[in-house]
Amino acid sequence: MALSRALNFCRSFSTVSSKPLRVCIVGSGPAGFYTADKILKAHEGAEVDIVDRLPTPFGLVRSGVAPDHPETKIVTNQFSRVAQNRRCSFIGNVSLGASISLAELRELYDAVVLSYGAESDQALGIPREDLSGIYAAREFVWWYNGHPDCRNLAPDLKSSDTAVIIGQGNVALDVARILLRPTSELATTDISCHALAALSESSIRKVYLVGRRGAAQAAFTAKELREVLRIKDLSIGIRQADLSKTPADEEELKNNRIKRRIHELLSKAATPATSVCNPGQKELHFVFFRKPDRFLESDCRSGHVGGLRMERTILKEDVGSGKQIAVGTGLFEEMECGLVLKSVGYKSIPVDGLPFDHRKGIVPNVRGRVLSEASEDAQVEKGLYVCGWLKRGPTGIIATNLYCAEETVASISEDVERGAVTSRSGLSKSGREGLLQLLDSRNVKIVPFGGWEKIDSEEKRRGSLKNKPREKLTSWEDLLEVATK
């Protein structure tokens, strides 16, 4: 019955062409939705299906953007309008590789665009990285944002007063801010209830942000830095020596207004060495010129992290790139801690049948067209495209995906124009109808956009009872139950 209704819905589309362009986009984050929007506008009559393994759309806008950044999430209104287009369909709870293979999608659609992002993490590759109490920052972010894969992460925030965050980008600052910000302020955001409860009882008072290079090379933005510096009654610790600039630093800052502003903000925020923290006052320490060497096991808790051994670094110019890179000095120091969050980069995961450049962590491509391998003489994979982090690596802001999508869609349009995405037989691909039939035969319970709207409505209802914008459903069971009511 459900399949019959879905197929009737598919057949209700009226298109200008007897052979409409049928496109499947895998991944419903910003890259996926921007791609869908541009295809719908560029190709009259095109049918676009956005497939996601989660029952909820919007990717990192929902699970990655910090709960105290509601203004960043407004973009979901635009994405919702795309999903409500009669020629577009969101199909959630469908996992590429498990529910359906890439080869099957390519048989069903004229073009397949992979935009499923980066759902894994770079490893540091140092001894004892497997100790408990050490997490990827992505896992911690998913935990406090209510992602169903990490709701049971349960980081121990009670047994130590010190956390170390390895990395100095925007994600690292987000995580530091969530650990240090008063929970009374977080309570009115859409932070998950389990995270709010844990943070309310947290003993973490000191957070150390560790980076291999100096203040002149910090990767976070001025906006993120200003926000963490505005936390009430927070003591900021920075070694004065770490703020001194070499001639190479001066040259680097002279050519980069944003980096110059960041250095100024850090210099102003640094607490004088003679100042003393008030009892119970929270502290944020920026630790520059330190490279993680090994994790240390706790003396009190077997198998749990108790500290970090770091090597001091200096900067030297890389002959190839001309950039300043950190090199070890052979001098080491240790720092005690009970929680470590690694914020050293996200990593994309390849699927069967997908060419992948493991060195760069991306799908080899030219302007979004997937190549058969990462080499100069590689062939273009007909009808297969890529967008977002999977295309360029985990860099940029939400809007970066807009330009990324424009380039990929331009490549699709060029290929459509020269007949490079049509089947050799000349027969129309089955698209959504074929996909729904195949998923139904495998008993995959799909979640359409209407199912997400039920989740959305229920989360907002629960949130209104607690003076929150929403109370997220955080288990697969709850999400699917509400979506299929």
GUTORKOL-135661 format. One line per field, with one value per residue (C-alpha): residue number from 0; chain; y, x, z. Coordinates in pm, 1 decimal. Last residue first. Example, Ala and Ser with C-alpha at 12.3 -4.5 7.8 and 13.67 -1.06 7.14 Angstrom:
BEGIN
selo = c(1;0)
drenfi = c(A;A)
c2 = c(-106.0;-450.0)
c1 = c(1367.0;1230.0)
c3 = c(714.0;780.0)
***
This chain:
BEGIN
selo = c(484;483;482;481;480;479;478;477;476;475;474;473;472;471;470;469;468;467;466;465;464;463;462;461;460;459;458;457;456;455;454;453;452;451;450;449;448;447;446;445;444;443;442;441;440;439;438;437;436;435;434;433;432;431;430;429;428;427;426;425;424;423;422;421;420;419;418;417;416;415;414;413;412;411;410;409;408;407;406;405;404;403;402;401;400;399;398;397;396;395;394;393;392;391;390;389;388;387;386;385;384;383;382;381;380;379;378;377;376;375;374;373;372;371;370;369;368;367;366;365;364;363;362;361;360;359;358;357;356;355;354;353;352;351;350;349;348;347;346;345;344;343;342;341;340;339;338;337;336;335;334;333;332;331;330;329;328;327;326;325;324;323;322;321;320;319;318;317;316;315;314;313;312;311;310;309;308;307;306;305;304;303;302;301;300;299;298;297;296;295;294;293;292;291;290;289;288;287;286;285;284;283;282;281;280;279;278;277;276;275;274;273;272;271;270;269;268;267;266;265;264;263;262;261;260;259;258;257;256;255;254;253;252;251;250;249;248;247;246;245;244;243;242;241;240;239;238;237;236;235;234;233;232;231;230;229;228;227;226;225;224;223;222;221;220;219;218;217;216;215;214;213;212;211;210;209;208;207;206;205;204;203;202;201;200;199;198;197;196;195;194;193;192;191;190;189;188;187;186;185;184;183;182;181;180;179;178;177;176;175;174;173;172;171;170;169;168;167;166;165;164;163;162;161;160;159;158;157;156;155;154;153;152;151;150;149;148;147;146;145;144;143;142;141;140;139;138;137;136;135;134;133;132;131;130;129;128;127;126;125;124;123;122;121;120;119;118;117;116;115;114;113;112;111;110;109;108;107;106;105;104;103;102;101;100;99;98;97;96;95;94;93;92;91;90;89;88;87;86;85;84;83;82;81;80;79;78;77;76;75;74;73;72;71;70;69;68;67;66;65;64;63;62;61;60;59;58;57;56;55;54;53;52;51;50;49;48;47;46;45;44;43;42;41;40;39;38;37;36;35;34;33;32;31;30;29;28;27;26;25;24;23;22;21;20;19;18;17;16;15;14;13;12;11;10;9;8;7;6;5;4;3;2;1;0)
drenfi = c(A;A;A;A;A;A;A;A;A;A;A;A;A;A;A;A;A;A;A;A;A;A;A;A;A;A;A;A;A;A;A;A;A;A;A;A;A;A;A;A;A;A;A;A;A;A;A;A;A;A;A;A;A;A;A;A;A;A;A;A;A;A;A;A;A;A;A;A;A;A;A;A;A;A;A;A;A;A;A;A;A;A;A;A;A;A;A;A;A;A;A;A;A;A;A;A;A;A;A;A;A;A;A;A;A;A;A;A;A;A;A;A;A;A;A;A;A;A;A;A;A;A;A;A;A;A;A;A;A;A;A;A;A;A;A;A;A;A;A;A;A;A;A;A;A;A;A;A;A;A;A;A;A;A;A;A;A;A;A;A;A;A;A;A;A;A;A;A;A;A;A;A;A;A;A;A;A;A;A;A;A;A;A;A;A;A;A;A;A;A;A;A;A;A;A;A;A;A;A;A;A;A;A;A;A;A;A;A;A;A;A;A;A;A;A;A;A;A;A;A;A;A;A;A;A;A;A;A;A;A;A;A;A;A;A;A;A;A;A;A;A;A;A;A;A;A;A;A;A;A;A;A;A;A;A;A;A;A;A;A;A;A;A;A;A;A;A;A;A;A;A;A;A;A;A;A;A;A;A;A;A;A;A;A;A;A;A;A;A;A;A;A;A;A;A;A;A;A;A;A;A;A;A;A;A;A;A;A;A;A;A;A;A;A;A;A;A;A;A;A;A;A;A;A;A;A;A;A;A;A;A;A;A;A;A;A;A;A;A;A;A;A;A;A;A;A;A;A;A;A;A;A;A;A;A;A;A;A;A;A;A;A;A;A;A;A;A;A;A;A;A;A;A;A;A;A;A;A;A;A;A;A;A;A;A;A;A;A;A;A;A;A;A;A;A;A;A;A;A;A;A;A;A;A;A;A;A;A;A;A;A;A;A;A;A;A;A;A;A;A;A;A;A;A;A;A;A;A;A;A;A;A;A;A;A;A;A;A;A;A;A;A;A;A;A;A;A;A;A;A;A;A;A;A;A;A;A;A;A;A;A;A;A;A;A;A;A;A;A;A;A;A;A;A;A;A;A;A;A;A;A;A;A;A;A)
c2 = c(757.2;668.0;963.8;944.2;577.8;623.1;903.9;733.7;405.9;572.0;753.4;1124.6;1299.8;1663.4;1894.9;2205.9;2585.3;2548.6;2696.8;2349.8;2267.3;2442.6;2197.9;1899.0;2057.3;2166.3;1811.0;1672.1;1912.5;1842.6;1467.5;1493.6;1716.5;1450.1;1196.6;1436.3;1462.2;1089.5;828.4;492.8;159.9;-76.0;-406.4;-522.3;-539.7;-194.3;-54.7;-190.7;-61.1;280.8;305.3;200.4;463.4;726.4;685.7;443.8;549.7;644.1;426.1;555.4;226.0;408.1;572.2;951.4;1127.0;1224.2;1373.9;1689.0;1920.4;1674.5;1665.9;2046.2;2060.7;1803.6;2001.2;2323.7;2133.1;2042.1;2399.7;2552.6;2290.9;2394.6;2757.7;2682.2;2440.7;2729.9;2883.6;2627.9;2715.0;2589.1;2273.3;1900.1;1784.4;1905.7;1654.2;1442.6;1765.3;1907.0;1769.3;1457.4;1331.5;1003.6;998.3;859.1;798.1;1023.7;839.7;865.9;958.0;1207.5;978.7;948.8;684.5;638.7;1011.1;1162.4;1480.3;1752.8;2008.1;1732.6;1450.7;1206.6;1126.4;1275.2;1177.6;1333.7;1025.3;783.3;906.7;715.8;560.2;447.9;93.9;-5.4;295.9;540.2;709.8;1079.8;1204.5;1492.3;1686.1;1736.1;1806.3;1531.0;1563.5;1446.0;1403.3;1320.6;1554.8;1589.2;1764.8;1642.2;1812.2;1723.3;1876.7;1697.8;2015.5;1893.1;2063.4;2285.8;2421.6;2775.8;2796.8;2838.9;2542.1;2333.6;2470.9;2443.9;2730.0;2633.1;2680.6;2550.6;2269.1;2146.1;1781.7;1685.6;1403.6;1391.6;1285.4;1048.2;857.0;553.1;186.9;137.3;423.3;565.9;597.9;724.4;616.2;866.2;967.5;1007.8;1272.2;1550.6;1856.5;2183.2;2525.2;2694.6;2619.9;2841.1;2800.5;2842.1;2865.4;2842.6;3021.2;2787.3;2976.8;3300.6;3272.9;3455.9;3731.7;3768.2;3607.1;3872.7;3721.6;3707.9;3849.9;4152.9;3942.9;3681.9;3947.4;4109.9;3773.2;3704.5;4046.0;3983.7;3643.2;3814.2;4091.0;3844.2;3976.5;4161.1;3864.3;3627.0;3883.2;3951.7;3578.4;3534.3;3822.9;3634.6;3735.2;3706.5;3567.7;3230.2;3402.4;3567.6;3224.4;3230.4;3175.4;3319.1;3331.2;3303.2;3505.3;3533.8;3382.6;3667.6;3517.5;3215.0;3436.2;3656.9;3348.9;3213.2;3547.4;3592.9;3261.2;2950.8;2820.1;2970.8;3050.8;3379.2;3231.3;2964.2;2612.8;2263.2;2345.2;2254.3;2406.5;2345.7;2346.2;2394.0;2369.4;2032.8;1899.3;1852.8;1805.7;2050.9;1930.3;1577.9;1695.3;1926.4;1644.0;1403.6;1672.2;1740.3;2103.6;2291.8;2613.4;2758.1;2533.4;2638.3;2970.4;2807.8;2556.1;2828.5;2810.4;2618.8;2276.0;2411.6;2687.3;2441.1;2222.6;2518.2;2639.3;2299.4;2296.8;2642.2;2532.0;2497.1;2126.6;1886.2;1967.4;1884.3;1861.1;1920.5;1901.9;1524.1;1244.6;1423.5;1487.6;1120.5;1111.3;924.1;826.8;680.7;950.6;914.2;742.1;907.3;1259.4;1466.1;1780.5;1722.5;1374.4;1466.7;1736.6;1488.5;1232.8;1498.0;1608.6;1258.0;1101.0;1004.5;914.6;548.1;475.8;380.0;666.1;490.6;564.0;826.9;799.1;1125.7;971.5;1165.0;1123.1;964.9;1086.2;1312.0;1444.3;1250.1;1457.1;1192.7;1304.2;1029.7;1112.1;943.8;735.2;371.7;192.7;436.3;380.3;4.6;42.1;264.4;-11.8;-4.0;-46.2;-134.0;35.3;368.3;376.2;471.7;603.6;916.9;974.7;1346.0;1411.9;1690.9;1764.0;1889.7;2128.4;2068.3;1951.1;2278.4;2482.6;2283.8;2368.6;2741.5;2708.5;2494.1;2803.6;2940.3;2702.7;2955.1;3195.3;2927.3;2924.7;2822.5;2462.5;2436.4;2347.6;1984.1;1762.6;1974.6;2196.5;1905.6;1698.3;1883.6;1592.8;1358.4;988.0;933.1;730.0;1005.5;1008.7;1327.2;1253.0;1500.4;1499.3;1731.7;1890.2;2219.4;2175.4;2467.5;2557.9;2201.0;2125.3;2434.1;2349.0;1985.2;2082.6;2333.6;2062.9;1802.1;2035.9;2177.3;1830.9;1578.6;1311.8;1095.7;1298.2;1103.0;1267.9;1187.9;1411.8;1393.0;1174.2;1272.1;1629.3;1911.3;1719.5;1637.3;1463.1;1254.9;932.6;965.7;1018.8;711.7;521.9;638.1;550.2;201.1;156.6;243.0;0.0)
c1 = c(314.6;614.9;840.1;758.9;858.8;1159.9;1305.3;1225.8;1390.3;1696.2;1755.4;1816.7;1483.3;1579.1;1409.1;1335.1;1355.9;1389.9;1167.0;1123.6;765.7;823.3;1108.2;875.0;644.9;941.3;1077.3;734.0;690.2;1036.1;988.2;653.9;819.2;1088.7;819.9;673.8;1021.3;1007.7;1141.9;1209.8;1150.9;1381.9;1199.8;1439.4;1167.0;1052.6;1401.4;1406.3;1059.6;1138.6;1459.2;1290.0;1018.3;1271.4;1485.3;1355.3;1614.1;1470.1;1570.3;1819.6;2005.2;2335.1;2196.6;2209.2;2477.2;2723.7;2468.3;2667.5;2426.1;2379.6;2756.5;2778.2;2485.9;2649.0;2975.4;2788.0;2613.1;2951.4;3080.6;2766.0;2767.2;3117.5;3010.6;2717.2;2925.1;3147.1;2831.8;2836.2;3195.3;3522.3;3728.2;3672.8;3819.7;3742.6;3503.4;3397.5;3379.7;3116.8;3027.3;3083.3;2972.9;2903.4;2720.3;3015.9;3326.0;3590.0;3910.3;4240.6;4556.3;4687.2;4626.2;4389.2;4158.7;3842.0;3770.7;3453.7;3331.4;3301.4;3526.9;3782.2;3758.1;3945.9;3718.4;3872.7;4094.5;4404.6;4624.6;4332.3;4230.8;3909.0;3736.3;3385.6;3269.3;3237.3;3212.0;3482.6;3476.5;3553.7;3778.8;3732.9;4026.4;4257.6;4006.2;4100.4;3915.2;4100.3;3949.4;4119.4;4417.4;4773.1;5029.4;5376.0;5676.3;5923.9;6226.1;6344.5;6289.8;6007.5;5920.8;5620.3;5574.3;5603.1;5480.0;5703.1;5525.4;5820.4;6098.9;5895.1;5998.9;6075.4;5864.8;5966.0;5813.7;5799.0;5709.1;5403.6;5323.9;4954.5;4785.7;4567.9;4388.6;4199.3;4303.8;4356.5;4223.3;4438.4;4780.5;4614.7;4768.5;4974.8;4907.3;5200.1;5385.0;5130.2;5297.2;5338.1;5419.5;5107.1;4902.7;4593.9;4458.2;4092.4;4017.2;3706.0;3691.7;3619.7;3848.9;3958.0;4243.8;4564.5;4724.0;5104.5;5139.4;4912.8;4600.6;4616.2;4298.7;4456.8;4728.8;4476.3;4253.6;4547.9;4664.7;4313.8;4302.8;4633.2;4511.0;4206.3;4413.1;4646.3;4946.5;5110.8;5039.9;5260.4;5539.8;5531.7;5534.0;5843.4;6012.3;5933.9;5641.8;5606.9;5271.4;5406.2;5658.3;5370.6;5236.0;4859.7;4597.1;4246.2;4038.0;3663.6;3432.9;3160.2;3227.7;3313.3;3651.5;3469.7;3264.0;3553.2;3749.0;3464.1;3421.8;3798.5;3819.3;4005.2;4319.4;4589.7;4902.3;5006.5;4932.7;5196.3;5222.2;5168.4;4843.1;4696.2;4376.5;4378.8;4053.2;4037.1;3722.3;3579.9;3385.3;3067.8;2730.9;2539.3;2745.4;2607.8;2245.8;2288.1;2444.4;2157.6;1898.7;2047.3;2140.7;1855.6;1933.7;1767.1;1960.6;2293.3;2281.3;2206.5;2478.3;2739.8;2991.4;3313.1;3261.0;3039.6;3293.5;3583.8;3392.6;3312.1;3673.5;3803.2;3548.3;3669.1;4032.1;4301.9;4373.6;4413.0;4158.7;4276.5;4031.6;4107.4;3888.7;3887.3;3648.5;3320.5;3309.7;3324.6;3206.3;2874.6;2895.4;2544.6;2379.0;2659.5;2499.9;2162.0;2305.5;2180.7;2388.2;2582.4;2685.0;2744.9;2987.3;3163.0;3190.9;3325.2;3580.0;3724.9;3740.8;4000.7;3857.8;3937.8;4290.3;4317.3;4552.7;4808.2;5103.0;5067.0;4889.8;4700.0;4398.8;4186.3;3814.4;3505.1;3175.2;3304.7;3057.6;2773.5;2778.4;2782.8;2602.2;2447.9;2343.0;2112.2;1963.8;1862.4;2174.1;2402.0;2202.4;2253.4;2630.6;2644.2;2482.8;2151.7;2033.1;2381.5;2634.2;2455.0;2224.4;1859.5;1683.5;1574.3;1432.6;1392.8;1211.3;1234.5;1022.0;726.0;955.1;907.5;1268.0;1395.3;1174.1;1312.0;1668.7;1589.6;1441.6;1743.3;1961.5;1834.1;2076.8;2361.7;2140.5;2085.5;2453.6;2425.7;2351.2;2682.0;2654.6;2754.9;2446.9;2168.0;2362.1;2605.3;2358.7;2038.8;1789.1;1660.8;1581.7;1958.0;2118.7;2037.0;1899.7;1807.4;1600.7;1594.3;1361.1;1451.9;1155.3;1330.6;1702.3;1901.8;1668.2;1611.6;1983.9;2077.3;1846.3;1957.3;2324.9;2261.3;2071.4;2345.6;2633.1;2440.7;2371.2;2132.1;2375.7;2352.8;2205.5;2012.7;1939.8;1680.3;1683.0;1336.0;1278.8;939.6;1054.2;837.5;753.3;434.5;489.7;196.2;380.0;606.9;312.9;144.8;464.5;471.0;103.8;162.9;472.6;276.5;0.0)
c3 = c(1291.5;1072.3;1158.6;1531.1;1556.5;1332.4;1542.5;1871.8;1769.2;1615.2;1941.6;1994.0;1955.6;1990.9;2234.9;2029.5;2049.2;2428.0;2699.6;2851.5;2746.4;2412.7;2344.0;2353.8;2096.2;1882.1;1880.1;1789.5;1497.9;1357.0;1386.3;1203.0;941.1;899.2;814.4;558.5;406.8;337.7;584.2;418.7;589.3;399.6;357.0;84.4;-181.7;-66.5;-121.6;-478.2;-560.6;-413.1;-616.3;-940.1;-901.0;-798.8;-1109.0;-1375.8;-1636.0;-1975.8;-2267.0;-2524.1;-2509.9;-2452.7;-2139.9;-2115.4;-1910.9;-2186.9;-2424.0;-2499.0;-2318.6;-2032.6;-1978.9;-1971.5;-1729.1;-1498.7;-1501.3;-1419.0;-1139.4;-989.1;-1007.8;-860.4;-583.6;-469.3;-477.0;-246.9;-38.7;69.6;221.0;503.4;596.6;452.3;476.9;516.4;181.6;-172.3;-326.6;-28.4;170.6;-62.7;-407.1;-616.5;-954.3;-1134.5;-1468.5;-1663.7;-1451.9;-1611.5;-1706.7;-1522.7;-1716.8;-1460.7;-1163.9;-868.5;-1011.3;-1218.6;-1200.6;-1054.9;-1225.3;-959.5;-1125.8;-1192.7;-943.8;-724.2;-427.5;-115.0;179.3;22.6;71.2;50.2;-295.6;-354.9;-657.0;-554.6;-631.1;-268.4;-38.5;71.2;413.9;449.5;728.9;972.3;1107.1;1404.2;1678.2;1921.5;2252.8;2564.0;2910.8;3242.9;3219.8;3347.3;3128.1;3039.5;2885.1;2611.4;2438.1;2121.6;1918.6;1695.6;1367.8;1299.1;947.7;815.3;459.4;151.6;-6.1;-127.1;92.9;411.2;634.7;991.4;1300.9;1642.2;1841.2;2198.1;2231.9;2432.5;2674.1;2759.9;3080.6;3276.4;3002.5;3123.6;3087.4;3459.1;3666.9;3948.2;3784.9;3465.9;3138.5;2943.9;2586.6;2350.1;2147.9;2102.8;1943.4;2133.1;1984.8;2122.2;2432.4;2458.4;2811.7;2902.1;3273.2;3486.4;3819.7;4110.8;4346.1;4177.6;3931.3;4021.2;3813.8;3804.1;3459.1;3310.1;3148.0;2768.4;2617.2;2450.2;2284.4;2171.7;2015.2;1836.3;1698.9;1567.8;1400.7;1222.9;1106.6;953.5;787.4;615.7;422.6;710.1;936.8;735.3;704.0;1076.5;1144.8;925.8;1112.2;1434.9;1653.1;2029.7;2141.1;2251.7;2478.1;2664.3;2755.0;2710.9;2981.3;2962.6;3280.7;3226.0;3450.3;3182.4;2839.6;2601.9;2502.9;2359.3;2128.6;2025.1;1915.1;1705.2;1526.0;1480.9;1298.2;1409.9;1236.7;1459.1;1251.6;1413.5;1756.1;1697.8;1555.7;1693.1;1872.0;2212.2;2349.6;2727.1;2923.1;3299.3;3512.0;3413.1;3711.0;3507.1;3679.8;3459.0;3161.8;3207.1;3227.1;2927.3;2726.6;2801.5;2718.4;2375.7;2307.7;2135.4;2323.0;2634.9;2874.0;2722.4;2908.4;3245.8;3157.1;3200.6;2911.1;2972.4;2815.8;2534.2;2463.1;2446.5;2199.7;1975.8;1998.5;1883.2;1599.8;1492.5;1462.8;1726.2;1756.5;2046.9;2315.7;2667.3;2956.6;3324.9;3636.2;3643.8;3742.8;3666.6;3291.6;3189.0;2828.1;2792.1;2421.3;2436.5;2220.4;1965.3;1664.9;1727.2;1681.7;1975.8;1931.1;2254.9;2143.4;1777.7;1893.9;2126.3;1846.2;1606.7;1869.7;1846.6;2187.6;2448.3;2792.0;2737.2;2614.8;2245.8;2155.5;2372.9;2140.7;1864.4;1528.1;1561.6;1388.5;1139.5;1194.7;1042.4;903.3;626.9;371.6;210.9;-106.8;-379.2;-694.9;-908.7;-1264.6;-1513.3;-1234.3;-1172.3;-1298.0;-1114.7;-797.5;-830.7;-873.0;-563.7;-361.0;-175.8;182.9;311.7;82.0;77.6;378.9;337.5;649.7;463.7;116.3;43.3;-286.0;-539.4;-847.8;-648.3;-454.8;-81.8;-39.1;-189.3;44.6;336.5;229.9;243.2;591.4;690.1;626.9;959.3;1132.6;1148.8;1347.0;1609.3;1712.8;2080.7;1981.1;1792.8;1423.6;1368.3;1402.3;1254.2;1013.3;985.1;784.2;689.4;682.5;956.3;907.6;874.3;594.3;345.9;-8.8;-195.0;-504.8;-792.9;-1090.9;-1378.5;-1560.6;-1626.2;-1570.0;-1425.6;-1140.9;-1023.2;-1062.2;-859.0;-570.9;-560.9;-549.5;-269.6;-83.1;-112.9;-27.2;270.4;418.5;269.9;150.6;-160.3;-447.7;-710.7;-1044.2;-1308.3;-1615.6;-1765.2;-2072.3;-2212.3;-2157.5;-2024.3;-1713.2;-1528.8;-1197.0;-1077.1;-1165.5;-860.8;-624.5;-771.0;-700.0;-337.9;-288.4;-429.6;-212.4;100.9;0.0)
***
